[in-house]
Amino acid sequence: MILTSILKLLARTRTIVRSGSQKVCPIMPRIAQVNDAQPEGPRSRKGAATRARLVESAKEEFEETGFLETRISDIAKRAGMSHGSFYHYFDSKEQIFREVAEAQEALLTAPDDGDALAPDATEFDRILRANRRYLDRYRASGKIMGVIEEVSRYDTFVNAARMQRQKHFAERAEASVRRLQTMGVADVDIDPEIAAVALGSMIARFAELWFVEDWADYAFEHAADQVSRLWANAIGLPTDSHAEAPADPVAATKKSSRKKS
């Protein structure tokens, strides 16, 4: 799995990050700052695997019970470890949550997993594939993304990981818009930097409303196609396509309908 590989990579290459000042919310405890004397990352392959198992177990606990209600003892139990063993790898619940969030953001921005485009694919097909991939990965992680979005309001480290994801997509989108303008297929009056931020925010917010806030039940391929058309129309790109929509067993039977309150 992509996520398991990312967790192991983070465990091997992890650096200690000291967070800055924290925002305080009266309904949520202050997110503890990372102490100077943190446990060092595991140096052995077995240690890295154990750390990855802890992070995966923490992710599952956070998904089920949320950040506030999750206990370190529950994380350790799910990972098949003693409570005390947890502290060989992490100082606190806040610290392991940060690593969960970092791994999740890395998953969303991971390279293409091999779904090659057809030789006659159009520029719109490229945009559609990128948006489909992002939405599919977000859908698979909707529960933990909801917790991350909540905690990011109070934890500067988690928020920085979210902003890094947004910056990653904005930079890629900006480069894409500039390339399309150079090719003469996108509106040259569009500011690539502003367009990239605005369109990236549209996709990110749409994913959050759909998969976290449970805004509505949309057929996946239809939704991916529609947001991609909005993206293309915004920069004046033709929306002709030669690609066939892949089968989507999860959402193929859903109808596009707003949920009633």
C-alpha positions in Angstrom: 0.0 0.0 0.0 1.1 3.6 -0.7 0.3 4.7 2.9 2.4 1.9 4.5 5.4 2.7 2.3 5.0 6.4 3.2 4.8 5.6 6.9 8.0 3.5 6.8 9.8 6.2 4.8 8.8 8.9 7.3 10.0 6.7 10.1 13.4 6.3 8.5 13.9 9.9 7.5 12.0 11.6 10.3 13.4 14.9 11.6 12.5 16.6 14.8 10.3 19.7 14.2 9.8 22.2 16.9 6.4 23.9 16.6 5.8 27.6 17.0 3.1 29.3 19.0 -0.2 27.6 19.3 -3.7 29.0 18.9 -5.8 28.2 22.0 -9.4 27.2 21.8 -11.6 26.9 24.9 -13.2 23.7 23.8 -10.0 21.9 23.0 -6.9 21.4 25.2 -3.7 23.2 24.1 -1.8 21.0 21.7 1.5 20.2 23.4 4.6 21.5 21.8 7.3 18.9 20.9 9.9 18.8 23.6 13.5 19.2 22.9 14.3 15.8 24.3 12.2 13.6 22.0 12.8 9.9 21.5 15.0 9.4 18.5 13.6 7.7 15.5 14.1 4.0 15.1 17.3 3.0 13.5 16.5 -0.6 12.6 14.1 -2.0 10.1 12.2 -3.7 12.8 11.9 -0.4 14.7 10.7 1.4 11.7 8.1 -1.3 11.1 6.9 -1.0 14.7 6.7 2.8 14.5 4.7 2.4 11.2 2.3 0.0 13.0 1.8 2.5 15.8 1.0 5.3 13.4 -1.4 3.1 11.4 -3.1 2.0 14.7 -3.3 5.7 15.8 -4.9 6.6 12.5 -7.6 4.0 13.0 -8.2 5.1 16.6 -8.4 8.8 15.6 -10.9 7.8 12.8 -13.1 5.9 15.2 -13.1 8.2 18.2 -11.7 11.5 17.1 -8.6 13.4 18.5 -10.0 14.3 21.9 -11.3 10.9 22.9 -8.4 8.8 21.7 -6.1 7.5 24.4 -2.5 6.4 24.2 -3.4 3.2 25.9 -5.9 2.4 23.1 -3.4 3.1 20.4 -0.8 0.9 22.0 -3.4 -1.9 22.6 -4.5 -1.8 18.9 -0.9 -2.0 17.8 -0.3 -5.0 20.1 2.1 -3.2 22.4 2.3 -2.2 26.0 1.4 1.4 27.1 5.0 2.0 28.1 6.4 0.8 24.8 4.6 3.7 23.1 7.0 6.2 24.7 10.0 4.5 23.0 8.6 6.1 19.8 6.5 9.0 20.7 6.3 11.5 23.5 2.5 12.2 23.3 -0.7 11.7 21.5 -0.2 15.1 19.9 3.1 14.0 18.4 1.8 10.8 16.9 -1.2 12.6 15.5 1.2 15.0 13.7 2.9 12.1 12.1 -0.4 10.6 11.1 -1.3 13.9 9.5 2.0 14.2 7.8 1.7 10.7 6.3 -1.8 11.4 5.1 -0.8 14.7 3.4 2.1 12.8 1.7 -0.4 10.2 0.5 -2.5 12.8 -1.2 0.4 14.3 -3.0 2.2 11.0 -3.9 3.2 10.5 -7.5 1.0 8.9 -10.1 0.4 5.2 -9.3 0.6 4.1 -12.9 -2.7 4.8 -14.6 -1.1 5.8 -17.9 -3.0 8.0 -20.3 -3.9 6.9 -23.8 -1.7 8.2 -26.6 -4.5 10.4 -27.9 -5.4 11.8 -24.5 -6.3 15.5 -24.5 -5.2 18.2 -22.1 -8.6 18.0 -20.5 -8.0 14.3 -20.0 -4.9 15.1 -18.0 -6.8 17.5 -15.8 -9.6 14.9 -15.3 -7.1 12.2 -14.4 -5.4 14.4 -11.8 -8.7 15.5 -10.2 -10.0 11.9 -10.2 -6.9 10.6 -8.5 -7.0 13.3 -5.8 -10.7 12.8 -5.1 -10.3 9.0 -5.0 -7.5 9.3 -2.5 -9.4 11.8 -0.4 -12.5 9.5 -0.5 -10.5 6.6 0.8 -9.3 8.7 3.7 -12.4 10.8 4.4 -12.6 9.9 8.1 -9.1 10.8 9.1 -9.1 13.9 6.8 -12.1 15.2 8.8 -10.0 14.9 12.1 -7.0 16.5 10.4 -9.1 19.4 9.2 -10.4 19.9 12.7 -7.1 19.7 14.5 -5.3 21.9 11.9 -7.3 24.9 13.3 -5.4 24.7 16.6 -2.1 23.0 15.8 0.4 24.9 13.7 2.3 21.8 12.7 -0.7 20.0 11.3 -1.9 23.2 9.6 1.6 23.6 8.0 1.2 20.1 6.6 -2.2 21.0 5.1 -0.8 24.2 3.7 2.2 22.3 2.2 -0.3 20.1 0.4 -2.2 23.1 -1.0 1.1 24.7 -2.1 2.2 21.5 -3.8 -1.0 21.4 -5.9 -0.9 25.1 -6.5 2.6 25.0 -7.9 1.8 22.1 -10.2 -1.4 23.8 -11.4 0.4 27.1 -12.0 3.0 25.3 -14.1 0.3 23.5 -16.0 -1.6 26.7 -16.8 1.5 28.4 -18.0 2.3 25.4 -20.2 -1.2 25.5 -21.7 -1.0 29.2 -22.3 2.3 28.8 -24.1 0.7 26.1 -26.3 -2.1 28.5 -27.2 -4.9 26.4 -25.7 -5.6 28.4 -22.5 -6.7 32.0 -22.1 -3.6 34.2 -21.9 -5.4 36.9 -19.9 -5.7 34.5 -16.9 -3.2 35.0 -14.1 -1.6 31.5 -13.7 -0.8 32.0 -10.0 -4.2 33.3 -9.0 -5.9 30.6 -11.1 -3.9 27.9 -9.5 -4.7 28.9 -6.0 -8.4 29.5 -6.7 -9.0 26.3 -8.7 -6.9 24.2 -6.2 -9.0 25.6 -3.3 -12.2 24.7 -5.2 -11.1 21.0 -5.6 -9.9 20.8 -2.0 -13.0 22.4 -0.5 -15.3 20.3 -2.7 -13.6 17.1 -1.5 -14.0 18.2 2.1 -17.7 19.0 1.7 -18.3 15.8 -0.1 -16.3 13.2 1.9 -16.0 14.9 5.3 -19.2 16.9 5.7 -21.3 14.3 3.8 -22.8 17.1 1.7 -24.4 14.9 -0.9 -24.2 11.5 -2.7 -22.7 12.1 -6.1 -21.8 9.5 -8.7 -18.0 9.6 -8.5 -17.1 9.8 -12.2 -19.8 12.4 -12.8 -18.5 14.6 -10.0 -14.9 14.2 -11.1 -15.9 15.1 -14.7 -17.9 18.2 -13.5 -15.2 19.7 -11.3 -12.7 19.1 -14.1 -14.9 20.9 -16.6 -15.2 23.8 -14.2 -11.4 23.8 -13.9 -10.9 23.8 -17.7 -13.7 26.3 -18.4 -12.1 28.7 -16.0 -8.9 28.9 -18.0 -10.6 28.7 -21.4 -9.4 25.1 -22.2 -11.4 22.9 -24.6 -13.1 20.1 -22.8 -13.0 17.5 -25.5 -12.0 14.0 -24.2 -10.8 10.7 -25.6 -10.7 8.9 -22.3 -13.3 6.4 -21.1 -14.4 6.7 -17.5 -13.2 3.7 -15.4 -15.6 1.6 -13.5 -16.3 2.8 -10.0 -17.9 0.1 -7.9 -18.1 2.3 -4.8 -20.3 5.1 -6.3 -21.5 3.9 -9.7 -25.1 3.5 -8.4 -25.3 6.8 -6.6 -27.4 9.6 -8.0 -26.3 13.2 -7.8 -28.6 14.7 -5.2 -28.3 17.3 -2.5 -28.9 15.8 1.0 -32.0 17.2 2.7 -31.6 18.6 6.1 
